Amino acid sequence: MTSVSDSPATLTGIEIGHLDAPPSVAAAPVDEGNPGLVALPLIIAGAVGLGFTNTGIVDVGAAAVPILVSATAVGLLLATIWAAALRQNVNATVCAIFFGFYGSYGVLSIGLTHNWFGIGTAGAAQTTQLWLGSWLLTIGLLTVLTLRLPWTYPALLAIVDIALVLLLIGSAADSRVATQIGGVFVFAFVGFVIYYYVAALWQETGGSALPLGRPLVR
């Protein structure tokens, strides 16, 4: 399996190093595009919605669903395809995972509300816990596998892991406090992504690269 070669290896589009690729694979020039400029702002919009609902600032559980379904999920799907077309494999897997996360949340929320799956009220909590646990495993694995990137990337994903753990506890134990603390961690995630978006757009418009930290594993 080939990896990134002569193309941005992160969602900010800032080059952090290369791995060798077979001679038969033509690398995409850096100036062909940066899918992160599409993905990052839409991740921010969706995460803000989730943060507001999880903390209880907005007391409507599905309030973020219109943003997630119509903007965040659609934009992340487009960014995934774009990144894959440029052979930006790291970008593609990150965008695809977050597309799956946000998109499946929208389907879960709407489906449970309208009983699309025949689960009923009694099984809704367990279905939500299964969803949270599945994404905790997936994003937890991604966290470990990004240790070769600048430390801010696994740190960002670790925040997502903690938020998912707290939301899982909140659902399993019916703890409003755990859910609200999970929402606070969602806002911390938003802060990191805002920095990445600023770094990407700042450099895209001619500014100097902003620091992202050193890799934890070389």
C-alpha positions as CSV (number, residue, x, y, z in Angstrom):
1,M,0.0,0.0,0.0
2,T,1.4,3.3,-1.0
3,S,1.5,6.4,1.1
4,V,1.8,10.1,0.6
5,S,4.6,11.3,-1.6
6,D,5.3,14.9,-2.5
7,S,1.8,15.8,-1.4
8,P,0.4,17.3,1.9
9,A,0.1,14.7,4.5
10,T,-2.3,16.4,6.8
11,L,-5.6,18.2,6.7
12,T,-3.9,21.6,6.9
13,G,-2.0,20.9,3.7
14,I,1.3,21.6,5.4
15,E,4.0,19.1,4.3
16,I,5.4,17.2,7.2
17,G,7.6,14.6,5.5
18,H,7.4,11.8,2.9
19,L,7.3,8.1,2.7
20,D,8.7,6.3,-0.4
21,A,6.2,5.4,-3.1
22,P,6.7,3.0,-6.1
23,P,8.1,4.7,-9.2
24,S,4.9,3.8,-11.1
25,V,2.8,6.0,-8.8
26,A,2.9,9.6,-9.9
27,A,2.7,12.0,-7.0
28,A,0.2,14.8,-7.1
29,P,1.8,18.3,-7.0
30,V,1.3,20.2,-3.8
31,D,-0.4,23.1,-5.7
32,E,-3.2,20.9,-7.1
33,G,-5.4,21.5,-4.1
34,N,-6.0,21.2,-0.4
35,P,-9.1,19.2,0.5
36,G,-8.7,20.4,4.1
37,L,-9.9,23.9,3.1
38,V,-13.3,22.2,2.4
39,A,-13.3,19.7,5.2
40,L,-12.1,21.8,8.2
41,P,-14.7,24.6,8.2
42,L,-17.5,22.1,7.8
43,I,-16.2,20.0,10.6
44,I,-16.2,23.1,12.8
45,A,-19.8,23.9,11.9
46,G,-21.0,20.4,12.7
47,A,-19.0,20.1,15.9
48,V,-20.2,23.4,17.2
49,G,-23.8,22.1,16.8
50,L,-22.9,18.9,18.7
51,G,-21.2,20.9,21.4
52,F,-24.2,23.1,22.0
53,T,-26.6,20.2,22.2
54,N,-24.4,17.9,24.4
55,T,-23.7,20.7,26.9
56,G,-27.4,21.6,27.0
57,I,-26.9,25.1,25.9
58,V,-29.4,24.2,23.2
59,D,-32.0,21.9,24.7
60,V,-33.1,20.2,21.5
61,G,-31.3,16.8,21.0
62,A,-31.5,16.8,17.2
63,A,-30.8,20.6,16.7
64,A,-27.4,19.9,15.0
65,V,-28.8,17.3,12.5
66,P,-29.6,19.8,9.7
67,I,-26.0,21.1,9.7
68,L,-24.5,17.6,9.9
69,V,-26.6,16.1,7.1
70,S,-26.8,19.0,4.7
71,A,-23.3,20.5,5.1
72,T,-20.8,18.6,7.2
73,A,-21.4,15.1,5.8
74,V,-21.7,16.3,2.2
75,G,-18.6,18.4,2.4
76,L,-16.5,15.6,4.0
77,L,-17.6,13.2,1.3
78,L,-16.5,15.7,-1.3
79,A,-13.2,16.2,0.5
80,T,-12.6,12.5,0.8
81,I,-13.1,12.0,-3.0
82,W,-10.8,15.0,-3.7
83,A,-8.1,13.8,-1.4
84,A,-8.2,10.3,-2.8
85,A,-8.0,11.7,-6.4
86,L,-4.8,13.6,-5.3
87,R,-3.4,10.4,-3.7
88,Q,-3.4,12.2,-0.3
89,N,-4.0,9.0,1.6
90,V,-3.8,10.4,5.1
91,N,-6.3,13.1,4.2
92,A,-8.6,10.7,2.6
93,T,-8.8,8.3,5.5
94,V,-9.3,11.1,8.1
95,C,-12.0,12.8,5.9
96,A,-13.7,9.4,5.3
97,I,-13.8,8.6,9.0
98,F,-15.3,11.9,10.0
99,F,-17.7,11.7,7.1
100,G,-18.8,8.3,8.5
101,F,-19.0,9.7,12.0
102,Y,-21.1,12.8,11.2
103,G,-23.2,11.1,8.5
104,S,-24.1,8.1,10.6
105,Y,-25.0,10.4,13.5
106,G,-27.5,12.2,11.3
107,V,-29.0,8.9,10.1
108,L,-29.1,7.6,13.7
109,S,-30.8,10.6,15.0
110,I,-33.4,10.9,12.3
111,G,-33.9,7.1,12.1
112,L,-34.6,6.8,15.8
113,T,-36.9,9.8,15.9
114,H,-39.0,8.4,13.0
115,N,-38.5,4.7,13.9
116,W,-37.0,3.8,10.6
117,F,-35.2,0.8,12.0
118,G,-38.0,-0.7,14.0
119,I,-35.9,-0.4,17.2
120,G,-38.4,1.4,19.3
121,T,-37.9,3.5,22.4
122,A,-36.7,0.6,24.6
123,G,-33.8,-0.1,22.3
124,A,-32.8,3.5,21.4
125,A,-30.3,3.8,24.3
126,Q,-28.5,0.6,23.5
127,T,-28.4,1.6,19.8
128,T,-26.8,4.9,20.7
129,Q,-24.3,3.2,23.0
130,L,-23.4,0.8,20.1
131,W,-22.9,3.7,17.8
132,L,-20.7,5.6,20.4
133,G,-18.6,2.4,21.1
134,S,-18.1,1.7,17.4
135,W,-16.8,5.2,16.7
136,L,-14.7,5.2,19.9
137,L,-12.9,2.1,18.7
138,T,-12.4,3.5,15.1
139,I,-11.2,6.9,16.1
140,G,-9.1,5.4,19.0
141,L,-7.3,3.3,16.4
142,L,-6.8,6.4,14.2
143,T,-5.4,8.2,17.2
144,V,-2.7,5.6,17.7
145,L,-1.9,5.4,14.0
146,T,-1.3,9.2,13.7
147,L,1.5,9.3,16.3
148,R,4.0,9.9,13.5
149,L,2.3,13.2,12.7
150,P,2.8,16.4,14.6
151,W,1.6,15.9,18.2
152,T,-1.4,18.2,17.7
153,Y,-3.1,15.6,15.5
154,P,-3.1,12.7,18.0
155,A,-3.9,15.2,20.7
156,L,-7.0,16.4,18.7
157,L,-8.1,12.8,18.2
158,A,-7.5,12.0,21.9
159,I,-9.9,14.8,22.8
160,V,-12.5,13.1,20.5
161,D,-11.8,9.8,22.2
162,I,-12.4,11.3,25.7
163,A,-15.6,13.0,24.5
164,L,-16.9,9.7,23.2
165,V,-16.1,7.9,26.4
166,L,-17.9,10.6,28.4
167,L,-20.9,10.5,26.1
168,L,-20.9,6.7,26.3
169,I,-20.9,6.9,30.1
170,G,-23.7,9.6,29.9
171,S,-25.8,7.3,27.8
172,A,-25.1,4.1,29.7
173,A,-25.5,5.6,33.2
174,D,-28.1,8.2,32.2
175,S,-25.7,10.8,33.5
176,R,-26.4,14.3,32.3
177,V,-23.2,15.6,33.9
178,A,-21.0,13.1,31.9
179,T,-22.8,14.2,28.7
180,Q,-22.3,17.9,29.4
181,I,-18.6,17.3,30.2
182,G,-18.4,15.4,26.9
183,G,-19.8,18.5,25.2
184,V,-17.1,20.6,26.8
185,F,-14.5,18.3,25.2
186,V,-16.3,18.8,21.9
187,F,-15.7,22.5,22.2
188,A,-12.0,21.8,22.9
189,F,-11.9,19.8,19.6
190,V,-13.5,22.7,17.8
191,G,-10.6,24.9,19.1
192,F,-8.0,22.7,17.6
193,V,-9.8,22.5,14.3
194,I,-10.1,26.2,14.1
195,Y,-6.4,26.5,14.5
196,Y,-5.8,24.0,11.7
197,Y,-8.2,25.9,9.4
198,V,-6.5,29.2,10.2
199,A,-3.1,27.5,9.5
200,A,-4.3,26.1,6.2
201,L,-5.9,29.2,4.9
202,W,-3.2,31.5,6.2
203,Q,-0.6,29.5,4.2
204,E,-2.8,29.2,1.2
205,T,-3.1,33.0,1.0
206,G,0.6,33.5,1.1
207,G,1.4,33.5,4.8
208,S,4.1,31.6,6.7
209,A,3.3,28.1,7.9
210,L,2.0,28.1,11.5
211,P,3.6,25.6,13.9
212,L,1.9,22.3,14.4
213,G,4.3,20.6,16.8
214,R,6.8,17.8,16.5
215,P,5.9,14.2,15.8
216,L,5.6,12.0,18.9
217,V,7.1,9.0,17.1
218,R,9.7,9.4,14.4
